[in-house]
Amino acid sequence: MSTIDHDKIVKSVPQKGFFGHPKGLYTLFFTEFWERFSYYGMRALLIYYMYTEVTKGGLGFDQTTANSIMSVYGALVYMSGVIGGWLADRVFGSSSTVFYGGVFIMLGHVILALPSGATALFISMGLIIIGTGLLKPNVSNIVGDLYTKTDPRRDSGFSIFYMGINMGGFISPLIVGTLGQKVNFHLGFSLAAVGMLVGLITFVVTKKPNLGLAGTYVTNPLSAAERKNFKIYGSLVVILLAVFAVIGIQTGTLTINLFTWFVSVLGVLIPIVYFIIMYFSKKTSAVEQSRVLAYIPLFLAAVMFWAIQEQGSNILATYADQRTNLNFLGMTLASSWFQSLNPIFIVLLSPVFAWLWVRLGKKQPSTPIKFSLGLLFAGLSFIIMIIPAYMFGPNTLVSPLWLVLSFFLVVIGELCLSPVGLSATTKLAPAAFSAQTMSLWFLSNAMAQAINAQVVKLFDKVPETVYFGIIGFLAIVLCGVMLLLTPVIKKAMKGVH
C-alpha cells in the first residue's frame, strides 16, 4: 500500500479557486468537458452512420443490428473501466492512466474520421473502448481525492464536475452532429478528435499546479514478481484474443450476433466476480465488507436506471429519426440534436441540485432514497412514451415535445442518482480497491447496456406501448423495493451518508 495518506493529498491541493471548490476541480472539469465533447459528438452520429445507406455516406447496416452494436459498444466502453481502475490502483496511478486513456481516445476518433468503412469503425471502437476505460473512472476518482470524506462540499463538487461532463455533451451533438448529418459523417468525427486533443492539452498544462498529489499515488502497487507475471500473462491474453478474433472473422464463426451475446453474458458476470473478489479479499476489513454489501442494491438500482437512460442514444435516437416530426415552429431539426437534450437539462439543473444538497445539509435524503427517486423518474420517462403511440398510433409522426419531456424526466432521475452514486462510491470503496471500485460503478452502466444489447432487439417486434410500458413499470417497482430496503442499506453503510 502507498504510504501517502488522504489528508496529505488533500493538503497538497489548493482548496479554493473554482467556485469555492478546490482548484483541481477546474482541471478535471475541463478535461472531462472536452473528452465528453469528443465522445458524445461521435455517439450522436454513430447510430445514423451505421444504418444510413452506403450511397449516402453510411455503412448500410440494418437498424436492429445498429441498435445492438450501439449497446454492445456502450457496454464495452464502461466494462473496460475495470482495466483502467486496476492499472491505476496497481501500476500507474490515476493521473498517468487518465493521460494514456486520452491518447487512445484521440487516436480512435482520428481513425473513425477516415473514410475506410466498417474496418475503420471497429478499429476505432476498440481504441475508444480502451481509452475511455483508462480515462473515465480515474478522472472521477481524482475528484474524490480533492476533498476529505467529511467535506460538505463533496457531493456539490461531484455535481459541478457532472455539469462539466454534460456541457461538453450538450455542445457536441449540435456542432459535430450538424456537420456529420448535413455535410459529411467523417468531418463530424474529425471534429471529435480535435476535442479530445484540447482535453489532453488542458490536463497536461494544468495538472501540476492544480492537482498536487491527487491521482499520483499507486494505492496497491504490484510486487516485483507480480509485475513480471502481469507482463507475461497480459501479453499472452492480448495475443490469444487477437488470434481468436482473426480466426473467427476469417471462418465466419465470429458473427455480430454471437459477439453481442458474448458481451451480454460478460457484462453480467464481471460485476458479480468483482463483488466477490472485493468482499473476500484479505485487504478488505470487516467494516469495508459491510459497505460492499450496502453497495450491491445501489449498484442494481443503477443498472436499472442506466438500462433506460442509455436507450436515449439508440432507441430514442431512432425514434427521433423515424417517428418524430422534425419540422417544428418553422425550423427543420436534425435528429442528432436530440442527443443534446440530456446534457442541456443536466447543465441547467445541476446547479439547482448542487445548491439543494448543500442547503439541506444533514437533512438531505439518504443515498438509498436518492437512488429510489432516480428510478422513479427513469420509469416515468418511459411510461410517458406510451401516450403518443396510444393517441396517434404507431405510424404517425409525433411532436418532438414528447421526446423533450422523456429526456427531461430521466435527467431529474439522473441528477438524483448519478453524481450521488459517484460520491457514494468513493466513500464506500475499500481502501485497497479505491480506483477499482470506481470502475465497478461504471460497470453498472456496462451491465445495463450489455442487457440492452438483447432488449433493444425487441423494439421492432412488440408494440411501442408494450416496450416502453414494461421497462418503465419495472423501474418503478424497483423504486419501491429500494424504499423498503433503505433502513437495511443505511445500517450496512457503517456511518457513511
N, C-alpha and C positions, 0 to 999 in steps of 0.2 A: 504493500500500500504506500501511497505517496505520503511524505511527512508534512506536506503543506496542508494546514488546516483551513477550514472555510472562513474563519474570522480574518485570517491573514490575507486571503484572497479578496474579501470584501474591502478591507482597508487599503488595498493596492489600487482600487478603482475609484476615480473621482466621483463622489456621491451626489454632486449637484452639477447641473449643466444641460439637462434636457427635460424641460417642463417639470422641474422639481425632482427628476429622477436621475440615477447615475448616468454619467456622461457616456458610458459604454453602450447605453441603450440607443444612442444616436447611430453608432457604428452598426449595430445589429439590425436596427430598424431599416436603414437604407440598404444594407446588404441583402436582407430578405425582400425589400421592396423591388430591387432590380432582378433578383432571382425569380420572384413570383411574376414579374413583368414578362420575363422570358418564357416561363413555364405556362402561364395561363394564356399568353398570346398564342403560343404554339397549340395549346389544347383547344382554344376556341375555333381553330381552323381544322384540326386533325380529323374529326368525325366527317366533316364535309369533304375534305381532301380524299379520304378513303373511299367514300361511296359516290363521289362525283364521277361522271363518265370520263374515260381516258381522253376522248376528243375535246373535253372541256378543261383539261389540265389535271384531272384527278387520277385515281388508281382503279376505279371501276369495281370495287368490292361490293357485294350485296349488303344491304343495310343491317341485317341480323348479325352478319359476321363483323361488320364495322363496329356495331354497338358492343359486341362481346369482346373484341380486341381492345376497345377503349377501357372496359372494366378490367381486363387482364393487365393491361399496361399500368393502370392506376394501382392495381394490387401489387404488382412487382416494384413499382416506384416506392411504395411505402414498405413493402416487405424487405427491400434492400437496406432499409434503415437499421436492421439487425446487424448487418455487416459494418455499417458506419458507426453504430454505437459501440460495437465490440472493438473496432480498431481504435476508436477514441479512448476507451477505457483502458486498453491493454497495450497499445503501440504508439500512437501519435499524439494523443491529447485532442481535445475538441477543436481548438483553433486551427491546427495544421490540417485536420481532417476536413474542416469547412473549406479551406483553400483548395485542397485537391479535388473535392467534390465540385467546386465551381468550375474548375478547368475541364473536367469530364462533361459537365452540362453544356458548357460553351461549345466544345468540340461536337457534341451531339446535335446542337442546333445548326452548326455550320454544315454538317453532312446532310441534314434534312433540307437545307436551303439549296442543295444541288439537285437538279432535275434528273435523278437516277432511278426513279421508280421504286418498286416495293423493296428492292435490296437496300437502298439508302434509308428507307423508312425503318426497317428492322434494325439496321446497324445503329442508326440514330437513337432509336428506342433503347437499345442496350446501353449506350453511353449515358443517356439521360437517367436511366434507371439506376446505374451505378453512382453517378454523380449526385443525384438527389438523395440517395441513401446515405452517402457520406456527409452531405451538407445539412440537410433539413433537421434531423434530430439534434445535431450538435450545435446549431445556431440557437435553438430553443434551450438547450442545456446550459449554454453560456449565459443566457438571460437569467437563469436561476442563480448563477454564480455572482451576479451583481448585487444581490440582496441577502441579508440574513434571513433565516427561516421564519423569524417573528416580525420582520419588517412589514408594517401595514400597507406599504406601497406595492407589495409584491404582486397581488392579483391585478391591481391597477396597471402596473408595469407590463404584465403579460397582455392586458387588454390593449395598451398603446402599441406594443410590439405587433399584436394581431392586426391592429389597424394599418400598420406599415405594410404587412403582407398583403392586405386587401386593397390598399391604394394602388399597388403595382398590378394586382389582379383586375382592378376596375379600368385602368387606363389602357392596358394592353389589348383587350378584345376590340376596343374602339379603334385603335391605331393598327395593330397587327391584323386584326380580323378584317378591317375595311380594305387594307392593302391586299390581303390574301384573296378575299372574295371578289373585289371589284377590279383588281389589276392582275395579280399572279400569286398563286399559293406560295411559291418559293421566295418571292420578295418578302412576303409576310414572315416566313420562317427565318430569313436572314436578319430581319429586324429583331427577332427574339434572341439571336446570337449576340447582337450588339448590346442588348440589355444585360445579358449575363456578364459581358466584358466590363461594363460600367460597374456592376456589382462587385466584381473581383477587385477592381481598382480601388473602390471605396473601402473595402475591407482591409486591403493591404496597407493603404496610406494612413488609415485612422486607428488601426487596432492597437498599436504600441502606446500612444498617449491616452487612449480612452478605456482600454480593457484591462490594463495592468496584468495581473497574474491569471485573470479569468480565462479558462479554457486552455491554459498552458501545461497543466499538470496531467499526469497519467495516473489514474486512481488505483489501478490494479495491474502494474506492469508485468509483462512476461519475464520469466526467468530465462537464463541463457539457453537452457535445454528446451524450454517451451518455445522460444523464439526460433530455434533450429527446426523443431518439429513443425512449427507454423509455416516456415518457408517450404519445407519438403511437401507436407500434406496439402498446403494451399495450392502449390503449383500443380500437384497431381490431380486435385479436384478440377482445376481450370482446364487442364489438358483433357481429362476424361469427358467433361461436359462438352468441350469443343468437338471431340471425336464423335460422341453420341449424336450431337446436333448435325454434323456433316453427314453421318451415315443415315440418320433419319430423314434428312431432306433429300439426299440422293436416291434413297429407296422408296420414298413417298410414304413411309410409315409415320413420320412426324407431321401430322396434319394440324391445321389450326384448331380444329375441334378437340383433338386429343390433347394438344398443348393447353387449351383452355381448361379442360377437366383436370389436368395435372396441377395447374396453378391454383385452381379452386380447392383441391384437396390439400395442397401445400399451405395455402393461406389459412386454413382451419387448423392444421396440425402444428405449424410453427409456434403460434402463441401458446398452445397447450404445453408444448415441450418447454417453452421459455418459462412459464409459470412454475412448472415442476422443478426445473434446474435452480431457479432463484430461491424457491421456498426451501428446498432441501440442501442448499449449499451450506458448507460449514462456516462460510463467511457471513451468513445471514443470522442475526441474533433473534431471540425469541420475540422481542418487540417488533422487529422488522418482519418476521414471519406473519405476525398478526396483521400488519399493514399490507402485506402482499395479499392475504385473504380478503381484506377490505377492498382491495383494488379490483378484484375479479368482477363483482357485479357492476362496478363503474365501467370497466372495460367492455362488458357485454352490452351495457346500455349505449356506449359509444359506437359499438359495432352496428346496432340497430339504427342509430342516428345517421351514421355515415352511409349506410346502405340506401337511405333516402336522399341525403344531401348530394352524394356523388352522382346520382342519376340526373342531376342537372346538366352534366357535360355530355350525356349520350341520349337518354330517353327524352328529357325535356328539350335538348338541343334539336333532336329530330322532330319533336312536336312543334318547336318554333319554326322549323324549316318547311314543314308539310301540313300542319294543322292550324297555323296561325295566320291571320290576315295581316300582312306586313305593310299594307297601306293604312297609315294611321295619322289622323289630323293633318293631312296634306303632305306627309312625309312617307318616303319609302324606306322601311327599316331593313337592315341586314340581319339575318338570323343569328350571326355570331355576336351581335351586340347584346343579346340576352344573357350572354356569359358575364357581362359587366354588372348585372343586377345584384347578384350575391355580394360581390365585393363593395359596390357602392352603398348598399344598405348597411354593411358592416362598418364602412368608413363613417357613415352618418350616425350610426347608433353606438359604436364602440365608446366614444367619449361619454355618452349617457350612462352606459353600463359601468364604465370605469369610475365615474363620479358616484354612481349609485352604491357600488360596493364599498367605496371609501366612506361615503356618507352614512351608510348603515353600520359600518364598523363591525363590532361583535354581534350586532343584531341581524346581520345579513343571513339569508338562508344558508343552511349547511350545504356542503358539497353534494351529498346524495339528492337533496331537494332540488338543487340547481340542475342536476342531471335529469331528474324527473321532468322538470319544466322543459328542458331541451327536447325530450322525447315527445311530450305533448304537442309542442308546436311543429315538430317534424311530421308527426302523424297528421295534424291538421293541414299541412302544406300539400299532402297527397289527397286527403279527403276532399279538399276544395276543388281538385281537378275532376272530380266526378260530375260536378254541376254543369259545365259546358257540354259534356257529352250527353248528359241526360236532357238538357234543354234544347240543344240544337242538332243532336245526332252525331254519328261518327264521321260523316263525310262533309260537313260544313266548316269552312274556315271561321275560327272564333277570334274574339277580340284579344289583343296582346295583353290586356289588363289581367286576364286570368293567370298568365304566367308571372306577371309582376306580383300579383297577390301571393302566389305559391312561393316564389323566391323570398318575398318579404317575411312570410311566416317561418320558413325554415331558417332564415337569418336570425330571427329572435331566438329560436331554439339553439342555434349555433353559438350565440353570444352567452347563453346560459350555460352551455356545456363545454365548448372547445377551449377558450382561454383558461377557464376554471380547471379543465382537465389537464392542461399543460402545467399549471401551477401545482395542482394536487400530485401530479406525477413526480415533480422534483421534491415534494415534501414526503411522499410515501416511499420513495425509492430506497432500497438497501444501499448502504454506503459503497459496497464493493461493486454495485451494478448501476451506478449513477447514470451514465450516458446510455447504457443498455436498457434501462427502464424507460427512458425517453423514447428509445427505439420501439419498445413494447407498446407505448401509447400510439405511435404511428402504425403499429401492426393492427390496431383496431380498425383503422381505415383500410389496411390491406386485406384483412379478413372480410370486411364488408364488401369490398369490390371483388374479391375472389368469389364470394357468394353471388354477387350481382352478375358476374360473368355467365352464370347459368340462369338467373332470374330474368335478365333482360331479354332472353330468347323467347319468353312468354308474351312479350308486349304485342307482337303481331298475331298471336294465337288465341288470345282471350279478349273480350270487350274491355275498353278503357276503364269503364266503371268498376269492373271486377279487379283489374290490375291495380289501379290506384287505391281502390277501396280496401282490399285485403291487406296491402302493405301498410297503409295508413292506420287501419284498425289494430294491427299487430303492435305498432309503435305505441299507441295509446294504452293497450293492455299492459305492455312492459312498463309504461309510466306508472300504472297503478301498482305493479309488483315492486318497483323501486321505492315507492312511498311506504309500502308496508315493511320493507327491509331497512328503511333508514335508521331506526334505533340500533339495529344489529351492526350495521356498517359503521356508524359513528363510534360505537364501543370498540370495534376492532381497529379503528384508526389510531388508537392509543394517544389521544391528545392533539392530533393533527386536525386542523379545522379547515 
